Amino acid sequence: MARRSTHPQLIKAEGDGLTMTPIRKWALDKYRLISLYSQIFSRSMKNRWDIRVYSDLYAGSGFSKVKGTDEIYYGSPLLALGVDDPFDRYIFCERNEASLGALQQRTKRLFPNADVRFVVGDCNEKVHEVMRWIPSGSKVLCLCLVDPFDLSIKFSTIKSMASRRMDFLFTLALHMDGNRAAVYYARPSNHKIDHFLGLQNWRTGWLEAQANRVSFPRFLADLFSKQMGAIGYLPVAFHQMKPIRSDLNYTLYHLALFSKHQLAFDLWDDVLKYGTNQPQLFD
């Protein structure tokens, strides 16, 4: 018989005097979906793999405070730690030392028995240290959350991580960062998109896309998906990426899952289907 999950989508917290990550209200939609996918992924893969690893490359402080309110919620690291069938190891990378220190203290207090490794620094510079904590062996599967506020992740980092058995859940700031700064990023002197896509010649394609009235977010999404396909991941169309919208219904960024196996997408479809009605989410 299928068993209902007891893992909540969101968890409210009380302030503890430590550093907190400021968020907007709409970020809770993102947390809800990440939380649900972490839950269903960890359970579904429990008997398929000897070791399941959860990696968060932009981990933050563990507690997130909604701007303009007193509301505090667990961030994605603590939500992942609290799944019904915990991962065998967690790896949290964060460039801000105060935030990582707060996350360490909260993890020790709330999940004292979890196997957690902490890496301080920019994930693009510390990727090899992150990978060093992933156990070796053919029966190890990792779910990697890449949740920056902008397009700061480098494709070289993703490519390095993908040398292991790795599924990715990305927050792609295609509108919040990419669209707002399209003219600036298109300048040859700016290399942010070069690093994000792992390409230097993308501007030629962008000129053609503009002529065909393709938006910059759509162009970036399609090219990023193509780059992921080049390293063995199944293609993900722009319409398959889940938009996260502001209170005024503006699209800010997209959640995009990338895997080499269809099963992961079937699980993601379940999350999107039941994302606002979690008690219906079954094994």
N, C-alpha and C positions, 0 to 999 in steps of 0.2 A: 504494500500500500504506500502511495506517495505520502511524504511527510511535509507538513507546512514549515516554512522557515520561521524561526523566532527572532531573526536578526532584523532590527528596525532600519528603516531607510535613513533616518536622521536621528541623531542623539544630541539633546541639549546638555549643556555643561554649565558649571558655576565657575566664576573667575577664581584663579588660584594665585594671582600676583605675578605670574610669569608672562613672558611675551606672547602675544596673540597675533594671528594673521588677519588683517582687515579684509573684509569681503563685502560685496553688494548682495542684496537679497536674492537676485537671480542666480547667484552662484550655488544656492541650495538645490536648484534643479540639477546642476551638474553633480553635486555630492550625492544626490539621491540615486542617480543612474550609476555612478561609479561604485557606490556602496552595494547596490543590487548585483552588479556584474561581478564584483569581487566575491560576493556571497555564492552566487550560482556557479561561478567558475571553480572556486575552491572545492565545493561539494562534488561537482560533476567530474572533476579530475582526481578526486581523492583515491579512487581505486584503479586508476589508469596509469598513474605515475608513482614512482617510489618517493620522489621528493618534489614538492611544489614550492616555488619561490615567488614572493611578491616584492617587486622593486618599484620604488617611487623616486623619480629623479629630481623632483621639485617638491620635496616633502612638506616644507613649511614648519609650523610650530606645533601642530596637533590640535590646537584650539583656534577656531575662526570666529571673529566677532563681526556681526553685521553692522556696517557703518550707519551712524545715526540712531542706533538702538542699543539696548542692553542685552540683546540676544547673542548667546555664545553657543556654538555647535562643535561637535567633533569634526576635525578635518579628515581628509581621505586616509592618512596613515592609521589613525585610531579606529576608523570604521573598518578598515581592512583587518586590523588586529582582532576586532571583535566578531568576526564571522563565526557561524556555527561550527564550521570545520576549518580551524585555523591552518594557514599555510605553515609549512615546515620551517621556513626561514623568511625573514623580512630584511630588506636592505633599503635604508632611507638616506638619500643624499639631499643636502641643503647647503646653499652657499652662505647663508646668513648664520653666523655662529650663535647669536642669541636665540634665534628661532630653533636651531638644531638642539641647543642646550635645553630649551623648554620642552621640546619633543622627547628628548632622552629622559627627563625627569617625569614627564607624564606617562611615558611608556613603562618606566620602572614602577610607578605607583599603580597604574591601572592594569597592566599586563605583565606582572613580574616574572612569569614563567615562559614568556615568548622568547624565541631565538631571534634576536634583532641585532643587526650590524648598522652602524652609523658612519656616514662618510661626509665630512665637511668640505665644502668647496663647490665650484661650478661643475656640474655633471659633465660638460664638454671637456673639461680638463681632468676630471677624476674618473672617467669612464672605466679605465683599466683597474682602478681600485674597487669600483663597484663590481666589476666582473670577477675580481679575485675572490669575492665572498659568495659567488654562486658555486655550489658544489659541483664537482665533476661527475661524469657518468652519463650513460645514454638514456636513463630513466628519470631525468630531471627536466621539469618544465617550469618556465618563468612567465609570469604576467608582469609586464612593465608598464606602469602609469607614467605618462609624460604630460605634465599639467602646468606649463608655464603661463605667465600672463601675456606673453608676446610670442614672436616667432624666433626665439633665441636658441631653440634646440638645433644642433648641427646634424646634417645627415651622416656625417662621418661617425658621430656618436651612435646613431641608430644602427648604422652598418656594423660597427664593432659589437654592439649588443646582440645583433641578429646572428652573429656567428655561433650563438648558443640556441637551444630550442626556446624560442621567445615569441610570445604574443604581445602586441602593443595596444594600449588604449591611449589615444592622443587627444589632448585639447589643442585644436588648431585655431589660433587667433587670426583667422583669415579676414575678418571684418574689423575687429577691434584694433588690430595692429596693421595687417597687410593693406586693407582697403584705405585706411586713413592716411597711410604714408606711401601710397603707390608711386607717386611722382618722385618722392625722395629716394625710395628704394631702387627705382629704375635708373638712377644716375650711375654711371660706370664706376665712380669713386666709392660707392656704397656697396658693401659685400655681404650684407645681412641675408638677403635672399639667396645669394650664391651659396652660403654656408647651409641655409635651411634646406635647399633642394639638392645640394651636392653638385651643382652645375654652375658653370660660368657663362654659358651661351644662351641662357633662358630669355634674355632681352629680345632676341630676334623673334622667338616664338610669341612673346608678349606683343610685339608690334603687329604680328599677324592676327593675334587674338583680338586686339583692339579694333582692327579693320573689320572683323566679323562680329563686333559688338559683344564680345565675351567679357564678363566682369573680371576684375583682378582676383577676387576670392575664388571664383570658379576656375580661372586659369591656374592659380597656385594649387588648388585641390587636385585638379586633374594631373598636373605634372608631378606633384608629390606622390599620388597614387601610382603613377607610371614608374617613378623611381623605386617605390616599394616593390612593385612587380618585378623590377630588374634584379632584386635580391631574393626573389622566391616567394613573395607574398601574393595572396589572391587579390585581384583588382577590386577596388572600392570606388563606386561612382559617387559623384558629388551629392546626388539626391539620397544616397544611402548614409550620408553623414548626418548625425543628429544636430540640428541647430539649437543653440541656447540663446534665448532672446532676453532683452532688457524689459523693464517694467513698461516701457513705451512700445514694446513689440518690435524693437530693432534687433536684427540678428547680430550677435557679438562674436561668437565663435562656434565651432562645430566639434562634436565628439566623434571620433573616427576609430573604429576597431580594425586592426590588421592582424591577420593570422595566415598560416599556410594550410589550415584545415577548415573545412566547411562547418564542422561541429561548433567551433567558436562563434561563427556567425549565427548559427541556430540559437545558441544561448543568448547572444546579444539581441536577437529578434524577440526572444521571450522577455528580456529586460525592458525593451522599448514598449512592448505590448502591455506589460503589467507594471510599468514604472510608476504609475499613479495609483496602483491598487495592489500593493505588495503582498497582502495575505493570500492572493491567488497564485503566488509564485511557488511552484512545486519543484521537487527533485527532477 
